[in-house]
Amino acid sequence: MAVSEEDTEEDRDGEEIQTGSLVTQSLPHSFGRHALTVKIAEIRLDGDKLGDRGEINRDDQFLSLVDATGWATLEIEGCVDVEFETIRDVFPPEEYDEPPGRLALVKTNRLAISRSRDILTEAPLVEGEFQFEMQISRDDFRGTVTIEPYLVRSASREDGASNCATKVGSRLADGEPWIVRLDNPSDGGGLLMPRIEDFSDTDRLPDDNHIHYLSLDEPRNPQLYLNRGHPQVVNVLNNEGGRGGSPRLRDLLYDYIEHSVWTQLLLQTARDTDPDTGETAHHWQDDVVEIFADDLYPELNEKMTAVQLATDIRSIEDLPSLVGKIEQAVHQRYDIPADTTKLIEEAIQNGN
């Protein structure tokens, strides 16, 4: 999705107002909290229906495959429901005929530092149900996968009397997530799956003041480390719950860690890529380019994005602009104001 190089609207303070499902939460514009609905129609493991191999709770939107063994691919089919009331709440009246909205389904696996999105429909947005098919490879993920819908603006507009968002990429609505628990993770690590070690026990990791560290000592296989020397932080990061204060805090901590990790990976990819051919040095860098291509250079295809990325980082004149683009692109993947607000709300509720 394209993003403006100006500050996003989420960066400015806003007052919270709630009317039904409509919430302005640390945002200066209307936001439909949990206004989108994910409906799961069918679940398959390696092409066969789930049957009794997993535990599903549709009311809590939770699927557990902890006791399922020997499977390679999980397939999920369903739809995301967008109501006309949501469109009316987050767009100004002059845009009701052709709302500039893009509906996306985001799949997140915190322990693999993995987040991907599928665009279900482009503008103009209409009410209705939008179908999706999703695959989760057992080898690529561990712990918990979260499936969550988002509605964002796909075009900018002039400021007006309405309190609706104006900037491209502004989040307008979300939905209650589906939680898929694959296993009870250990400290095994893997490609960007964190290894948990005590930083004070080794000289190859930074001092004990660090919560995490991304090692690029073996550039073919970047490795993320979490510091066992901060046991309370590690316990929160390992929390597998879907609701409550601890999961809210976990999400916020992972937002902080992932922001740092993706920024480092993007800069490393830019340095390692050939500016003439767009060839990357390592396979994981192709994935990084694919993930951020639309946000960094929306007018270019992936190959030319790699070329431009490598060119800009080698240019003294273009480097500041590139750093700004990377910051915007990484920031766009996270909703830190919303996660912070949810954590504050949880703390207030527990204090009452």
Phi and psi in degrees as a GROMACS rama.xvg file:
@    title "Ramachandran Plot"
@    xaxis  label "Phi"
@    yaxis  label "Psi"
@TYPE xy
-78.9674  144.91  ALA-2
-132.307  148.344  VAL-3
-75.6056  150.467  SER-4
-80.7089  -7.16844  GLU-5
-77.0901  168.382  GLU-6
-60.8988  133.189  ASP-7
-70.9702  159.007  THR-8
-66.1518  -23.4627  GLU-9
-65.6622  -17.6955  GLU-10
-80.1573  -13.1818  ASP-11
-100.911  151.581  ARG-12
-70.5849  151.574  ASP-13
-149.159  159.648  GLY-14
-93.0402  142.427  GLU-15
-84.0282  128.088  GLU-16
-132.397  135.016  ILE-17
-131.293  128.051  GLN-18
-140.543  103.367  THR-19
68.05  -126.367  GLY-20
-89.2172  -2.24771  SER-21
-89.1875  123.879  LEU-22
-134.386  135.955  VAL-23
-105.344  105.678  THR-24
-116.863  102.12  GLN-25
54.6351  24.3265  SER-26
-127.689  149.928  LEU-27
-86.8077  11.2562  PRO-28
-137.541  164.419  HIS-29
-63.6102  137.731  SER-30
-138.501  127.1  PHE-31
-87.3699  88.548  GLY-32
-68.0584  121.139  ARG-33
57.437  31.2487  HIS-34
-83.8646  -14.4057  ALA-35
-100.782  148.442  LEU-36
-124.229  126.765  THR-37
-95.6998  124.747  VAL-38
-116.023  121.869  LYS-39
-93.7026  123.245  ILE-40
-97.1529  -40.77  ALA-41
-149.736  143.201  GLU-42
-128.981  131.222  ILE-43
-132.3  145.365  ARG-44
-114.528  115.127  LEU-45
53.1471  39.9428  ASP-46
88.3699  -11.7133  GLY-47
-101.526  147.532  ASP-48
-59.6875  151.093  LYS-49
-57.6209  -44.7762  LEU-50
58.0898  -134.105  GLY-51
-99.0522  17.9021  ASP-52
-81.2672  -12.8643  ARG-53
-140.801  168.555  GLY-54
-113.73  121.947  GLU-55
-123.14  134.953  ILE-56
-125.866  101.426  ASN-57
-71.2223  -30.0141  ARG-58
-64.9105  -41.5393  ASP-59
-90.1053  -2.66798  ASP-60
54.1283  57.9121  GLN-61
-137.325  132.42  PHE-62
-128.153  125.472  LEU-63
-113.375  128.113  SER-64
-118.165  21.4747  LEU-65
-58.4844  -38.0292  VAL-66
-91.3136  -2.4992  ASP-67
-84.5571  134.85  ALA-68
-126.246  157.387  THR-69
75.0779  14.5104  GLY-70
-101.266  156.498  TRP-71
-114.753  -36.7879  ALA-72
-135.584  127.65  THR-73
-99.3764  129.734  LEU-74
-118.11  131.779  GLU-75
-126.752  128.598  ILE-76
-118.396  141.851  GLU-77
-176.812  -157.368  GLY-78
-151.053  161.163  CYS-79
-114.078  127.489  VAL-80
-96.3341  125.748  ASP-81
-115.526  120.177  VAL-82
-92.0336  152.73  GLU-83
-61.3756  -34.4897  PHE-84
-60.1011  -36.9988  GLU-85
-65.313  -44.6964  THR-86
-58.9043  -44.1466  ILE-87
-64.1486  -34.8119  ARG-88
-75.1277  -32.3659  ASP-89
-107.036  -5.74662  VAL-90
-118.108  148.142  PHE-91
-72.9736  158.711  PRO-92
-54.0188  -35.9356  PRO-93
-68.462  -10.3862  GLU-94
-108.111  5.38021  GLU-95
-60.0718  -35.2518  TYR-96
-68.6103  -39.5522  ASP-97
-138.105  75.0212  GLU-98
-63.7206  126.251  PRO-99
-81.5757  71.7444  PRO-100
-122.384  147.187  GLY-101
-122.791  127.662  ARG-102
-100.941  126.735  LEU-103
-128.677  149.063  ALA-104
-113.843  120.793  LEU-105
-106.632  129.568  VAL-106
-110.657  121.459  LYS-107
-125.272  131.717  THR-108
-126.39  101.061  ASN-109
-59.6929  -43.5212  ARG-110
-69.7383  -21.7202  LEU-111
-98.2304  4.77277  ALA-112
47.1929  51.617  ILE-113
-125.052  129.219  SER-114
-144.386  124.375  ARG-115
-134.503  159.152  SER-116
-134.692  147.155  ARG-117
-114.449  128.266  ASP-118
-83.2797  117.905  ILE-119
-87.9696  -30.8719  LEU-120
-160.754  146.064  THR-121
-101.829  173.922  GLU-122
-66.6711  150.428  ALA-123
-78.7922  138.013  PRO-124
-76.9401  139.126  LEU-125
-127.981  159.822  VAL-126
-71.8384  155.355  GLU-127
140.759  -171.078  GLY-128
-106.81  132.103  GLU-129
-116.917  118.539  PHE-130
-76.05  151.919  GLN-131
-146.552  154.389  PHE-132
-130.311  132.25  GLU-133
-132.8  141.464  MET-134
-120.198  140.773  GLN-135
-126.296  116.315  ILE-136
-85.2782  129.179  SER-137
-61.5793  -32.4164  ARG-138
-73.9242  -19.4858  ASP-139
-96.9374  -12.2231  ASP-140
-134.847  158.931  PHE-141
-152.591  164.063  ARG-142
78.463  -124.539  GLY-143
-120.12  135.015  THR-144
-108.426  130.918  VAL-145
-108.001  132.882  THR-146
-116.992  117.553  ILE-147
-141.521  134.366  GLU-148
-90.5954  148.367  PRO-149
-138.096  145.435  TYR-150
-115.047  128.143  LEU-151
-130.013  157.988  VAL-152
-72.4558  139.902  ARG-153
-109.521  -1.88007  SER-154
-150.799  151.227  ALA-155
-86.1603  164.609  SER-156
-145.844  163.717  ARG-157
-73.3336  147.784  GLU-158
-59.9758  144.555  ASP-159
-147.52  -165.503  GLY-160
-69.9947  -26.8861  ALA-161
-68.4516  150.646  SER-162
-92.793  19.8174  ASN-163
-79.4559  155.028  CYS-164
-62.4  153.673  ALA-165
-120.952  -20.7685  THR-166
-97.9482  146.906  LYS-167
-59.1423  135.527  VAL-168
89.1468  -7.48935  GLY-169
-64.5701  133.865  SER-170
-77.3506  131.921  ARG-171
-109.203  -28.8722  LEU-172
-161.8  157.179  ALA-173
-139.629  -174.332  ASP-174
-141.142  161.141  GLY-175
-59.951  131.634  GLU-176
-77.4002  151.812  PRO-177
-89.3614  136.128  TRP-178
-110.326  124.277  ILE-179
-114.834  111.954  VAL-180
-95.7453  116.301  ARG-181
-86.4314  -38.9645  LEU-182
-164.818  177.523  ASP-183
-99.6773  101.956  ASN-184
-68.2799  151.966  PRO-185
-108.545  -163.602  SER-186
-94.265  26.8982  ASP-187
-66.4819  -28.107  GLY-188
76.6497  -160.884  GLY-189
135.135  -173.241  GLY-190
-62.1322  107.684  LEU-191
58.5963  15.2243  LEU-192
-93.4879  119.956  MET-193
-61.2155  138.661  PRO-194
-95.4571  137.623  ARG-195
-103.402  113.146  ILE-196
-137.673  157.393  GLU-197
-84.0495  114.052  ASP-198
-63.8568  -23.3671  PHE-199
-77.9602  -8.4139  SER-200
-91.0689  -5.03111  ASP-201
-145.227  149.327  THR-202
-84.3018  -12.9706  ASP-203
-82.8087  -5.87483  ARG-204
-114.882  156.341  LEU-205
-68.4631  179.69  PRO-206
-68.9895  174.458  ASP-207
-71.9633  -4.82678  ASP-208
-73.8228  -14.4991  ASN-209
-86.6546  139.551  HIS-210
-85.0451  -36.834  ILE-211
-143.09  165.919  HIS-212
-155.44  130.211  TYR-213
-99.4678  116.102  LEU-214
-94.8972  128.735  SER-215
-114.924  24.3792  LEU-216
-61.3336  -34.8886  ASP-217
-112.636  88.6217  GLU-218
-61.1266  -19.5942  PRO-219
-71.8295  -19.6867  ARG-220
-143.389  80.2997  ASN-221
-57.7302  142.632  PRO-222
-129.592  128.271  GLN-223
-97.512  134.212  LEU-224
-118.701  140.352  TYR-225
-109.758  144.074  LEU-226
-87.9407  110.033  ASN-227
-64.7163  -15.1724  ARG-228
-68.6406  -8.45193  GLY-229
-118.463  75.0301  HIS-230
-61.0231  -34.5889  PRO-231
-66.3035  -39.4196  GLN-232
-65.7967  -44.8312  VAL-233
-62.4176  -39.9479  VAL-234
-61.8842  -40.7438  ASN-235
-65.9773  -42.4673  VAL-236
-65.4286  -28.5653  LEU-237
-86.4748  -3.01856  ASN-238
-62.0343  130.568  ASN-239
-105.138  10.2023  GLU-240
-73.3558  165.797  GLY-241
-109.886  -17.5654  GLY-242
-141.456  155.886  ARG-243
109.29  175.949  GLY-244
-64.5921  -43.4062  GLY-245
-63.6807  -46.1547  SER-246
-61.509  -35.5254  PRO-247
-63.1547  -45.4568  ARG-248
-65.4667  -39.4698  LEU-249
-57.3254  -47.6749  ARG-250
-60.8433  -39.5929  ASP-251
-67.2451  -41.2848  LEU-252
-64.7645  -41.2985  LEU-253
-67.8852  -34.613  TYR-254
-56.7336  -45.6593  ASP-255
-62.455  -46.3388  TYR-256
-66.8222  -46.8853  ILE-257
-64.1706  -36.9063  GLU-258
-56.7553  -45.7163  HIS-259
-66.019  -44.0488  SER-260
-64.2976  -48.7087  VAL-261
-64.7583  -36.1229  TRP-262
-61.7696  -45.1882  THR-263
-62.8627  -42.7839  GLN-264
-66.5351  -37.5775  LEU-265
-66.3029  -44.5482  LEU-266
-64.2019  -40.2591  LEU-267
-65.278  -40.0846  GLN-268
-62.1142  -43.3128  THR-269
-61.3084  -42.4913  ALA-270
-67.5223  -35.2942  ARG-271
-86.0514  -14.0765  ASP-272
-83.8551  140.031  THR-273
-73.3712  120.452  ASP-274
-70.6146  -14.4971  PRO-275
-89.0526  -39.7011  ASP-276
-108.413  -18.3006  THR-277
77.5513  9.4225  GLY-278
-75.9688  130.223  GLU-279
-88.3237  164.729  THR-280
-86.9349  -24.5648  ALA-281
-139.805  152.332  HIS-282
-60.5034  -38.6214  HIS-283
-63.4438  -23.8334  TRP-284
-71.8559  -27.6336  GLN-285
-62.5193  -39.0699  ASP-286
-65.931  -40.1372  ASP-287
-62.0692  -44.5471  VAL-288
-61.8879  -43.6199  VAL-289
-61.6306  -42.1403  GLU-290
-64.5022  -40.9712  ILE-291
-106.106  2.65483  PHE-292
-57.1228  -47.6234  ALA-293
-63.8073  -33.1355  ASP-294
-81.5267  -33.9739  ASP-295
-79.5888  -51.4682  LEU-296
-137.311  78.607  TYR-297
-61.138  -19.7519  PRO-298
-87.6783  -5.53258  GLU-299
-112.952  153.595  LEU-300
-79.2704  177.619  ASN-301
-64.3347  -38.9258  GLU-302
-63.4438  -47.095  LYS-303
-71.7166  -26.6793  MET-304
-62.3309  -43.6315  THR-305
-62.0906  -42.4708  ALA-306
-61.9614  -47.2676  VAL-307
-67.1277  -38.0499  GLN-308
-60.1473  -46.3901  LEU-309
-67.4962  -35.2187  ALA-310
-69.4824  -44.8898  THR-311
-65.601  -36.9417  ASP-312
-71.8498  -17.965  ILE-313
-93.6691  0.170571  ARG-314
-107.085  123.066  SER-315
-61.0287  -37.5088  ILE-316
-71.2217  -37.9563  GLU-317
-91.122  -12.7466  ASP-318
-59.9072  -46.2985  LEU-319
-59.4477  -39.972  PRO-320
-64.6366  -39.7913  SER-321
-63.3375  -44.9804  LEU-322
-59.2511  -40.6847  VAL-323
-63.709  -40.9649  GLY-324
-64.4048  -41.859  LYS-325
-63.5144  -43.7113  ILE-326
-60.0736  -44.9097  GLU-327
-64.3599  -43.3863  GLN-328
-64.6726  -42.8939  ALA-329
-69.2549  -43.0009  VAL-330
-60.0469  -33.9946  HIS-331
-64.9389  -23.1447  GLN-332
-80.2558  -9.73794  ARG-333
-126.939  152.953  TYR-334
-118.216  65.4983  ASP-335
-60.1337  -40.4733  ILE-336
-58.6323  -41.281  PRO-337
-67.9101  -43.1027  ALA-338
-63.7418  -38.5846  ASP-339
-65.4682  -42.4217  THR-340
-63.3037  -42.0131  THR-341
-61.7208  -39.6252  LYS-342
-66.1345  -42.4169  LEU-343
-62.9715  -44.0132  ILE-344
-60.3094  -41.0658  GLU-345
-63.0307  -42.4018  GLU-346
-65.2257  -39.8693  ALA-347
-64.3323  -43.6596  ILE-348
-62.5254  -41.6309  GLN-349
-69.2157  -23.9891  ASN-350
-82.6091  -15.761  GLY-351
